[in-house]
């Protein structure tokens, strides 16, 4: 899996994740944070429509949620347009801190 980096863009953090796309089945992939944006790409090459890109200026809020009864590993990004992007990721607290620093 490879993403095209923009000029002067460097990867800060990357981790395995699941994108919960509102009622559909979870999409496995990588959540990648660079110094310029947040990017999700599915690990399945067939799922071309599961490439997401967010710039820090688009993010309104970062919230936590439970992905299961006892699993506190959900991270929800709310955009300024009101769209909610939900991810299941390990170490969500440190992801949240880093995303908030970007915004």
LINKAUR-V202230 format. One record per residue. N is the residue number from 1. D_CENTER is the distance of its C-alpha to the mean C-alpha in whole Angstrom. Layout:
n d_center
N D_CENTER
N D_CENTER
//
This chain:
n d_center
1 16
2 16
3 14
4 17
5 16
6 18
7 21
8 21
9 17
10 16
11 14
12 13
13 11
14 10
15 9
16 10
17 8
18 9
19 7
20 10
21 12
22 14
23 17
24 17
25 16
26 13
27 12
28 11
29 10
30 8
31 5
32 7
33 8
34 11
35 14
36 14
37 10
38 6
39 6
40 5
41 9
42 11
43 14
44 16
45 18
46 19
47 16
48 16
49 15
50 11
51 10
52 8
53 8
54 8
55 11
56 12
57 15
58 13
59 11
60 14
61 13
62 11
63 12
64 13
65 14
66 16
67 15
68 18
69 22
70 21
71 18
72 16
73 13
74 10
75 8
76 8
77 8
78 11
79 12
80 16
81 16
82 16
83 13
84 11
85 7
86 7
87 6
88 9
89 9
90 12
91 13
92 10
93 13
94 13
95 9
96 10
97 13
98 12
99 10
100 13
101 15
102 13
103 14
//
